[in-house]
Amino acid sequence: MWRNWAGNQAMSPAQVMHPRGTDEIAAAVKEAASGGRRVKAIGSGHSFTGIGLTDGVLLQLDRHAELIKVDQESKQVTVAAGMPLSTLNATLIENGLGLTNMGDIDVQTVSGAISTGTHGTGRASGSIAHQVAGLELALADGSVVNCSRQERPELFEMARVGLGALGVITAVTFQAEPMFALTADERPMPLDDVLDGFEELVAGNEHFEFYWFPHTRVALTKRNNRSTELAPLSRRRAWVDDELLSNKVFEATCRAGALMPRIIPGINKVAARALSARTYTDVAPHVFTSPRKVRFCEMEYAVPRADLPAVFRELTTLPESMGERISFPVECRVAPADDIPLSTASGRDSAYIAVHVFRGTRFDRYFDAVEKLMGTVAGRPHWGKLHNLDAAVLRERYPRFDDFLAVRRELDPEGVFRNAYLDRVLGPV
Ligand SMILES: Cc1cc2nc3c(=O)[nH]c(=O)nc-3n(C[C@H](O)[C@H](O)[C@H](O)COP(=O)(O)OP(=O)(O)OC[C@H]3O[C@@H](n4cnc5c(N)ncnc54)[C@H](O)[C@@H]3O)c2cc1C
């Protein structure tokens, strides 16, 4: 029995394989397809949706995770699809390189992260998929193809955020840049000041985000900007902030809140009052990412950036109006419009709103209400995070939805890569 990180998805595939090398992966796909079985590659299981589930052949790419090539001139780096982002970051640092932007953890595989559109926050820098310069894929018929802006550009467009629906990615080429440092400036602010000044805060920082503490009017703001002088946190301060407070103490308060929900507003008020400012400078991946050990379930929607302040204000009224007690802060990030058809930021400047609940806590009422609100501004759900939308609604929210389906039909006419989640969000092949 396989389970995802959050523990809310499980599967018992008919067969589990650990292929090594593109040829073994392509052969596994071909053999399964010719036997009428479905195939799914899985990454590190950090999606909350059933996007990676299969009852057929599960390909775990943990033995297909090595560095393939570093081209110092173009700053392009090619890695096998199962490489975790943490290994990619370490490899890039060793070569004096770095990714322009990342999400807030680094344990996902490169192929899993791009397949669902994993993103961080950036005024001008987009998702991890947006930093991909080329892909190698094993298709449903067992053939292997390469794609980039120059080679099979239509497939490249679609496969960067391909939901695992077009083929098994076997290698990913990233467009990196020279390694750089970021200064993190983290401080609490009144939520209303953040929302009133949202556009200025985004425009004034390379990477701006904030966390609102439900049942309070306080937000923790984070501004990350490029810098040259390294001034990392001491090991002790990093341990106290990132390990003790953000994980151990937070887990304890979440547990207490799960047992006695009525104390959650009080806990959040104390936590919001205890927030303090900190600033440090470190190599970028150490600033972008931090350990996340408290397990949770999450929904995240991308909304048009201009709608963020109004829709976020509305969101802050939900917990009280519904009688819900929410312990987890609500996270808000941004991304510029990009050109990837199924990217949540496709064709529009976006702001992301992410709601979380502690694992084991009921989330349906809260998430349903948030989803309804996001629908009022044509919100697009993260493909790897919980949502209830289907193909009929999603087609309205993605102008190039049918182009994606056409490529899918051409490459996988028998539905070798389909599963129940893809049937819902894309429709049957
Ligand atoms: C603690 C936590 C923090 C997170 N932080 C962020 C964040 O900051 N930003 C954000 O946007 N998301 C975030 N996420 C969501 C997460 O990044 C995505 O769900 C991501 O897809 C997970 O990567 P994975 O390697 O675990 O892939 P999986 O969840 O294992 O798989 C995801 C999809 O990728 C497909 N796939 C995997 N490998 C291949 C392959 N080789 N070829 C084709 N398809 C493949 C799978 O079939 C599946 O459809 C977070 C999730 C958690 C649990």
Ligand as a Chemical Component Dictionary entry (heavy atoms), coordinates in Angstrom:
data_LIG
# 
_chem_comp.id                   LIG 
_chem_comp.type                 NON-POLYMER 
_chem_comp.pdbx_formal_charge   0 
_chem_comp.three_letter_code    LIG 
# 
loop_
_chem_comp_atom.comp_id 
_chem_comp_atom.atom_id 
_chem_comp_atom.alt_atom_id 
_chem_comp_atom.type_symbol 
_chem_comp_atom.charge 
_chem_comp_atom.model_Cartn_x 
_chem_comp_atom.model_Cartn_y 
_chem_comp_atom.model_Cartn_z 
_chem_comp_atom.pdbx_ordinal 
LIG C1  C1  C 0 4.816 20.103 2.558   1  
LIG C2  C2  C 0 4.462 20.482 1.130   2  
LIG C3  C3  C 0 4.900 21.709 0.643   3  
LIG C4  C4  C 0 4.578 22.077 -0.680  4  
LIG N1  N1  N 0 5.005 23.299 -1.133  5  
LIG C5  C5  C 0 4.631 23.709 -2.370  6  
LIG C6  C6  C 0 5.006 24.989 -2.857  7  
LIG O1  O1  O 0 5.714 25.749 -2.204  8  
LIG N2  N2  N 0 4.555 25.359 -4.089  9  
LIG C7  C7  C 0 3.752 24.543 -4.847  10 
LIG O2  O2  O 0 3.355 24.950 -5.936  11 
LIG N3  N3  N 0 3.426 23.298 -4.430  12 
LIG C8  C8  C 0 3.853 22.867 -3.213  13 
LIG N4  N4  N 0 3.502 21.612 -2.791  14 
LIG C9  C9  C 0 2.857 20.696 -3.755  15 
LIG C10 C10 C 0 3.921 19.850 -4.471  16 
LIG O3  O3  O 0 5.028 20.620 -4.866  17 
LIG C11 C11 C 0 3.335 19.219 -5.750  18 
LIG O4  O4  O 0 2.198 18.472 -5.437  19 
LIG C12 C12 C 0 4.362 18.351 -6.493  20 
LIG O5  O5  O 0 3.765 17.876 -7.654  21 
LIG C13 C13 C 0 4.881 17.193 -5.680  22 
LIG O6  O6  O 0 6.009 16.634 -6.308  23 
LIG P1  P1  P 0 6.290 15.078 -6.148  24 
LIG O7  O7  O 0 7.658 14.777 -6.633  25 
LIG O8  O8  O 0 5.953 14.656 -4.767  26 
LIG O9  O9  O 0 5.241 14.493 -7.197  27 
LIG P2  P2  P 0 4.033 13.482 -6.938  28 
LIG O10 O10 O 0 3.065 14.135 -6.016  29 
LIG O11 O11 O 0 4.561 12.167 -6.552  30 
LIG O12 O12 O 0 3.415 13.421 -8.408  31 
LIG C14 C14 C 0 2.786 14.547 -8.928  32 
LIG C15 C15 C 0 2.415 14.298 -10.385 33 
LIG O13 O13 O 0 3.586 14.238 -11.162 34 
LIG C16 C16 C 0 3.542 13.094 -11.974 35 
LIG N5  N5  N 0 4.896 12.659 -12.230 36 
LIG C17 C17 C 0 5.861 12.381 -11.328 37 
LIG N6  N6  N 0 6.969 11.984 -11.977 38 
LIG C18 C18 C 0 6.681 12.005 -13.299 39 
LIG C19 C19 C 0 7.408 11.698 -14.469 40 
LIG N7  N7  N 0 8.668 11.284 -14.406 41 
LIG N8  N8  N 0 6.802 11.847 -15.647 42 
LIG C20 C20 C 0 5.518 12.269 -15.736 43 
LIG N9  N9  N 0 4.783 12.555 -14.652 44 
LIG C21 C21 C 0 5.359 12.437 -13.438 45 
LIG C22 C22 C 0 2.764 12.092 -11.165 46 
LIG O14 O14 O 0 2.239 11.076 -11.989 47 
LIG C23 C23 C 0 1.685 12.979 -10.627 48 
LIG O15 O15 O 0 0.733 13.168 -11.632 49 
LIG C24 C24 C 0 3.818 21.198 -1.508  50 
LIG C25 C25 C 0 3.390 19.960 -1.003  51 
LIG C26 C26 C 0 3.708 19.608 0.310   52 
LIG C27 C27 C 0 3.231 18.277 0.851   53 
# 
loop_
_chem_comp_bond.comp_id 
_chem_comp_bond.atom_id_1 
_chem_comp_bond.atom_id_2 
_chem_comp_bond.value_order 
_chem_comp_bond.pdbx_ordinal 
LIG C1  C2  SING 1  
LIG C2  C3  SING 2  
LIG C2  C26 DOUB 3  
LIG C3  C4  DOUB 4  
LIG C4  N1  SING 5  
LIG C4  C24 SING 6  
LIG N1  C5  DOUB 7  
LIG C5  C6  SING 8  
LIG C5  C8  SING 9  
LIG C6  O1  DOUB 10 
LIG C6  N2  SING 11 
LIG N2  C7  SING 12 
LIG C7  O2  DOUB 13 
LIG C7  N3  SING 14 
LIG N3  C8  DOUB 15 
LIG C8  N4  SING 16 
LIG N4  C9  SING 17 
LIG N4  C24 SING 18 
LIG C9  C10 SING 19 
LIG C10 O3  SING 20 
LIG C10 C11 SING 21 
LIG C11 O4  SING 22 
LIG C11 C12 SING 23 
LIG C12 O5  SING 24 
LIG C12 C13 SING 25 
LIG C13 O6  SING 26 
LIG O6  P1  SING 27 
LIG P1  O7  DOUB 28 
LIG P1  O8  SING 29 
LIG P1  O9  SING 30 
LIG O9  P2  SING 31 
LIG P2  O10 DOUB 32 
LIG P2  O11 SING 33 
LIG P2  O12 SING 34 
LIG O12 C14 SING 35 
LIG C14 C15 SING 36 
LIG C15 O13 SING 37 
LIG C15 C23 SING 38 
LIG O13 C16 SING 39 
LIG C16 N5  SING 40 
LIG C16 C22 SING 41 
LIG N5  C17 SING 42 
LIG N5  C21 SING 43 
LIG C17 N6  DOUB 44 
LIG N6  C18 SING 45 
LIG C18 C19 SING 46 
LIG C18 C21 DOUB 47 
LIG C19 N7  SING 48 
LIG C19 N8  DOUB 49 
LIG N8  C20 SING 50 
LIG C20 N9  DOUB 51 
LIG N9  C21 SING 52 
LIG C22 O14 SING 53 
LIG C22 C23 SING 54 
LIG C23 O15 SING 55 
LIG C24 C25 DOUB 56 
LIG C25 C26 SING 57 
LIG C26 C27 SING 58 
# 
